[in-house]
Amino acid sequence: METKRKALGKGLEQLFNSENINFEEVEKEIVESATEKDIKNIPLSEIRSNPFQPRRVFDEEKLQELSDSIKEHGLFQPIIVKKSIKGYELVAGERRTKAAKLAGYTEIPAIIRDFTDEEMMEVALLENIQREDLNPIEEAEAYANMLKKTSITQEELAKKVSKSRSYITNVLGLCSLPEAVKTLVAEGKISMAHAKILSKMEDQDYVISLAYKIINSGMSVRELEVISKGEDILKKHKVTRVVPLNRIYSVYENAMREKIGTKVTISAKKVTIPFEDDEDLSRILEVINIDVDGEY
């Protein structure tokens, strides 16, 4: 353990031991303490992604912009890697590494440091949170992974990443969402506010149904809160849950919306089809094969 700490560096060890970790300070300490001998050109083919990298989706447009910049100006800052049994593992600099490959580089300057799994996890998480926003699902899974693989508490994690305890709890709740809904949240089709409410509901099929309702009919956060509170009342009073009509009708509403091209609302014994003007009404009538020529 002493050898590991010596290899990592005393200044960096102090940063990791502090309650609050700032990625910029960690990277600055590593770069500034590195000598010319510490920076080596490493073949990109020998570098593997950080196994604790929380980011699953990289913005292709931003990567291309960084790649173009590297082609024109070169790489100003080395990446940070850890020696592994076969080649190297990235500690920090995933975007630079990917962009360098796009730019046609075969090698990249790197600083080699010895990190524990916990430190690699923290650096990967902090680099993405403090430098490049993760989507909510990536962030939730990163927090869950860190709590699972380390001995820290939610309170300690909150301090490390400069978030409130309640924020961490709410984000972690997203891990309980059905996979289909996680995908919608990750793609930005459902807001974090909507996702937070959905994550507290137990019926997975119902959550999926509501998720598509949010997208297709523009359900507000307030409307979803009302539905959620209704679910809570049913649970508290142990009432046998009856599938609400609006849940059944949502399937028909979506089908009609795809057919007609406008929002359709179905309530008990009534179908409402709004239209903007006479031209739009004619279009709808034509779609549903109603010919009114000569009827007026």
Number of C-alpha atoms within 10 A of each C-alpha: 7 7 8 12 14 11 14 17 15 11 12 17 15 11 16 16 10 11 13 16 19 18 22 14 12 19 18 13 16 19 18 8 12 14 10 7 7 13 17 14 12 18 15 18 11 12 20 18 16 21 13 20 21 24 20 10 11 12 8 10 9 12 18 16 12 20 25 16 15 19 16 10 9 12 17 8 13 19 22 22 25 21 14 13 6 9 15 21 20 24 29 27 20 21 17 19 25 18 23 25 16 17 18 11 16 13 17 20 19 22 23 24 17 20 18 13 16 13 15 22 23 23 25 23 25 23 23 20 17 14 11 11 13 21 19 21 26 23 23 21 18 22 24 17 14 20 15 11 11 11 10 13 11 19 14 15 20 20 15 19 20 15 13 13 14 12 11 19 15 18 21 21 20 25 19 16 22 16 12 11 24 22 14 18 21 19 14 12 14 19 16 19 14 20 24 17 19 26 21 16 16 12 12 16 10 13 21 19 16 20 23 19 18 19 14 14 15 12 15 12 17 11 12 19 15 11 13 15 13 11 16 14 11 13 12 8 8 9 10 8 9 7 9 8 11 14 14 12 15 21 14 15 24 20 13 17 17 12 12 17 13 17 17 19 19 16 12 8 5 8 11 11 15 13 14 8 9 9 10 13 14 14 16 19 14 13 12 11 9 11 10 10 6 5 5 4
